[in-house]
Amino acid sequence: MNRKVYFLSNIKKGSWEKLFFYFINKGDSFKIHLPLKSDGTKDGIANDFSKLSKVNIRTWKGMKNSIEISGELNKDSEELIVKYETPSFLGQSGGLWSLEIYLEEEKLVYIGNFNDKLVYLDEFDFRFIKEENINTEEWMEIDMKNEEDCEREETKTASITYEELKIMKNTLGEQVDNLND
């Protein structure tokens, strides 16, 4: 299905809560990305999810010293996700560093860096938004020409070698800070 992607800037507290519950009830799976503690151990969030059935926890290759928690959206996983995201309904930072909600492997919601929210909307989602009188005037439509290409570019960037980084450091000189040889 063709979806439009929007960055939600300045979304009102009540509107975000309505949207969040709409998508978590619509979704069938999730992914959470978390950095590990400085000592390399999991935090309380990972420990909470590890107690659930139909949840996988593994090293995430998208960032050094991080994990991916993924699984089926069911009553237990939804309760934990809501528990950690409830502060975001009150205008504070949510408790999950990165959260993605899916329906049949199609992304519905992305929350990154605790607060940055993207929604992937189809015609039915727009009807819900209209029925709930959710203001979309300050939302920014994102052109996601081909999200797979974007992900491939991220992978290329992440796979830069140390030697290439040293060359960049020499080329850029003082513009690159905090790089230890």
C-alpha positions in Angstrom: 0.0 0.0 0.0 1.2 3.5 -0.8 2.1 5.5 2.3 3.1 9.1 2.9 5.7 9.8 5.5 5.4 12.7 7.9 7.7 14.1 10.6 5.6 15.2 13.5 6.7 18.5 14.8 4.8 20.3 17.5 2.2 17.6 17.9 -0.2 18.3 20.8 0.0 15.9 23.8 -3.5 14.4 23.4 -3.1 14.1 19.6 0.2 12.1 20.0 -1.4 9.8 22.5 -4.4 9.1 20.1 -2.1 8.4 17.2 0.3 6.2 19.3 -2.6 4.0 20.5 -4.1 3.9 17.0 -0.9 2.5 15.6 0.1 0.2 18.4 -3.4 -1.4 18.2 -3.1 -1.6 14.4 0.5 -3.0 14.3 1.5 -6.6 14.6 5.2 -6.4 15.4 7.8 -4.0 16.7 11.5 -3.2 16.9 13.3 -1.3 19.6 17.0 -0.2 19.5 18.9 0.5 22.6 22.5 1.3 23.5 24.0 -1.0 26.0 25.2 0.5 29.3 28.8 1.7 29.4 29.8 -1.6 31.0 28.2 -3.6 28.1 25.3 -4.9 30.1 21.6 -4.5 29.2 19.4 -2.0 31.0 16.1 -2.6 32.7 14.1 -2.2 29.5 15.9 -5.1 27.8 15.5 -7.2 31.0 11.8 -6.5 31.0 11.4 -7.5 27.4 13.6 -10.6 27.8 10.9 -12.0 30.1 8.3 -12.0 27.3 7.5 -14.8 24.9 7.8 -14.2 21.1 10.5 -11.5 21.7 14.1 -11.7 20.3 17.0 -9.7 21.6 20.2 -9.6 19.6 23.2 -7.3 18.9 22.2 -4.5 16.5 24.6 -3.8 13.8 23.3 -0.2 13.3 25.3 1.2 16.2 28.2 0.0 18.2 27.4 -1.5 21.7 23.6 -1.7 21.0 20.9 -4.2 20.8 17.7 -4.8 18.9 14.6 -6.1 20.7 12.0 -7.3 18.2 8.8 -9.4 18.3 5.1 -9.7 18.1 2.9 -6.9 19.3 0.6 -8.6 21.8 -0.9 -7.7 25.1 2.3 -8.1 27.1 4.6 -6.3 24.7 2.1 -3.5 24.1 1.9 -3.0 27.9 5.7 -2.6 28.2 6.0 -0.3 25.2 3.1 1.9 26.5 4.8 1.9 30.0 8.0 3.3 28.5 6.4 5.7 26.1 3.8 7.1 28.5 6.0 10.2 29.4 5.8 11.2 25.7 2.0 11.6 26.1 2.7 14.2 28.8 5.1 16.2 26.6 8.3 14.6 28.0 10.8 12.3 26.4 9.7 8.7 25.9 11.7 6.0 27.5 12.7 4.1 24.3 15.7 5.4 22.3 14.2 4.0 19.1 10.9 2.3 18.4 9.4 1.0 15.2 5.9 -0.4 14.8 5.0 -2.6 11.8 2.0 -4.1 10.2 2.8 -7.0 7.9 6.4 -5.8 7.7 5.3 -2.3 6.6 6.5 0.4 8.9 3.8 2.5 10.6 5.7 4.5 13.2 9.3 5.4 13.8 10.4 7.1 17.0 14.1 8.0 17.1 16.3 9.7 19.6 13.4 9.4 22.2 11.4 12.2 20.6 11.7 12.3 16.8 8.5 10.9 15.4 7.7 9.7 11.8 4.4 8.3 10.8 3.8 6.3 7.6 0.2 7.0 6.6 -2.2 5.4 4.2 -5.7 6.6 3.2 -7.3 4.8 6.2 -4.9 6.5 8.6 -5.8 9.9 7.1 -9.5 9.1 7.8 -8.7 8.4 11.4 -6.7 11.6 11.8 -9.6 13.6 10.3 -12.2 11.9 12.5 -10.1 12.6 15.6 -9.6 16.3 14.5 -5.8 15.9 14.8 -4.1 19.0 13.5 -1.5 18.2 10.8 -0.6 21.8 9.8 2.9 21.7 11.3 3.7 18.2 10.1 6.4 17.9 7.5 6.0 15.5 4.6 9.2 13.5 4.0 10.1 12.3 0.5 11.2 8.7 1.1 11.7 7.9 -2.6 13.0 4.5 -1.8 13.6 3.7 1.8 15.8 0.7 0.9 18.2 3.0 -0.9 18.4 5.2 2.2 19.1 2.2 4.3 21.8 1.0 1.9 23.4 4.5 2.0 23.4 4.3 5.9 25.2 1.0 5.7 27.8 2.4 3.3 28.4 5.2 5.7 28.7 2.9 8.7 31.2 0.7 6.9 33.9 3.3 6.4 37.3 1.9 7.3 39.6 3.3 9.9 42.2 4.1 7.2 39.5 6.0 5.2 38.6 7.9 8.4 42.3 8.8 8.9 42.5 10.2 5.4 39.3 12.2 6.0 40.8 13.5 9.2 43.9 14.7 7.4 41.9 16.2 4.6 39.5 18.0 6.9 42.1 19.0 9.4 40.8 20.8 12.4 37.1 20.3 11.4 37.2 16.7 12.7 37.2 16.7 16.5 37.8 13.9 19.0 39.4 11.4 16.7 42.1 9.4 18.3 44.8 7.8 16.2 
